[in-house]
Every structure is written in structure tokens, then in C-alpha cells.
Amino acid sequence: MYLSPEALMIAIRCSIGFLLLSLALGANAEEVVVTVNVIDGTGVGGAIGTVTLSDAPNGLVIKPALKELAPGEHGFHVHGNPDCGAASNTAGMAAGGHYDPANAGKHLGPKGAGHLGDLPSLTVAADGTATLPMTVDRLKVADVKGRALMIHAGGDNYSDEPKPLGGGGARVACGVIN
């Protein structure tokens, strides 16, 4: 295949442009690794793994590498405060409520117009591990830094009915997003 000198220059310029664009996008892509610990009414316990958060063009990419969780679906949220401790002898209550900067006051799931902290449910395999990545299009790493990542005992129905906040129940694991 023969390229004219003009076509060759265009191809080189395009390649350089794509390379520079890739480098620029990569330089802006922030990644944060969050250590997740088991929690209970007395405070924060041992680590059960990590969750890696990174920016992508389509939103916040969440990559869990967790173990020792009960199999099944779990409510998974960003909470407002960077504290996984107990409050009033209740696990994880120092983390506050779901991250809701617009004060929507509604739990409508990751694609709804409610809390920005509503994430897709965390799926835990039969062996107690959670490794399935997910993407949340309404968030970036900068939005969640300085907050807490919370795992609830049960699943999430993305509604405030019949139980508030998706009915996920007790807070069982948490990590501070630094």
C-alpha cells in the first residue's frame, strides 16, 4: 500500500493527535482505592477488601474486590460523612445519610433523580466475594472524595416504599473515600 506524502503527513498528525488526547485523558483520570471494613455497633472491624474508584468518560467506575460478605444482593451507597464509626450504638451511623447534595430527599436508584449516593446493588457470589464492576454515570471521583462507601445487609429496591432507603437494612461494611 502506497501513501502519498500528503496522506502520510495527515496519518502521522492524526496518530500524534490521538496519542496526545489519550495521554491527556489518562492524566485526568483519577483513581482511588478504598479499604472496606466490617462494621458493627461497637465500631469499625477488620478489612474485607477494597473498592477501586476511577473516572471514565461515562462516569464513575467502581471495581470491588471484597470477601467475607453474605451471598446475594446488597444495598450499596455513598454516604455523606467520611466516618464509618458507630453512633448511638448503631453500626456506621457516623457516616450520615446517603450523599444528596441537591437535597432531593428521595431514594430512586443510580439512574433516578434522587440521592446521588445511590449506587447499583452490590452482587456477592456464593463464596462471599464481590468482584463485579459497575459504572455510575452521575458521579466522578471528585464527587465522592471525603465521603463513605457503605454496604447494607440486604438488597435495595431503589424506592422509599415499603421501607425507606431501599429497605437494605443494617449497615454491615464501610470504607472512607480519601
Secondary structure as GFF3:
##gff-version 3
##sequence-region A 1 178
A	DSSP	alpha_helix	5	28	.	.	.	ID=ss1
A	DSSP	beta_strand	31	40	.	.	.	ID=ss2
A	DSSP	beta_strand	43	56	.	.	.	ID=ss3
A	DSSP	beta_strand	59	66	.	.	.	ID=ss4
A	DSSP	beta_strand	72	74	.	.	.	ID=ss5
A	DSSP	beta_strand	76	79	.	.	.	ID=ss6
A	DSSP	three_ten_helix	93	95	.	.	.	ID=ss7
A	DSSP	beta_strand	122	124	.	.	.	ID=ss8
A	DSSP	beta_strand	134	136	.	.	.	ID=ss9
A	DSSP	alpha_helix	141	144	.	.	.	ID=ss10
A	DSSP	beta_strand	147	152	.	.	.	ID=ss11
A	DSSP	three_ten_helix	164	167	.	.	.	ID=ss12
A	DSSP	beta_strand	171	177	.	.	.	ID=ss13
###
